[in-house]
Amino acid sequence: MLGKLQFEYDSSDDILYINKRPPYPEQEPAEIDYGVRARLNPTTGEIENLEILSFSQRLSQHPLVELPLLADFHFCAA
């Protein structure tokens, strides 16, 4: 599924959300790295959302945050 990436930061819980679509209850959770959760499409298994826990703490300890994912970026019309 192609979708524009939306980033949302929850400062009270220190979580960065990266979404291709709004989360929905049927998605299957998967921890892909310590403190990094993916929400998967229940039919295709595709990652639709990511949650990075303790984001500001991670960023303050390591200025480069890497995820165990491959990305293929494309421009899209607004």
Helices and strands as residue ranges (DSSP letters): E 6-10, E 15-19, E 28-33, E 36-40, E 47-53, H 55-61
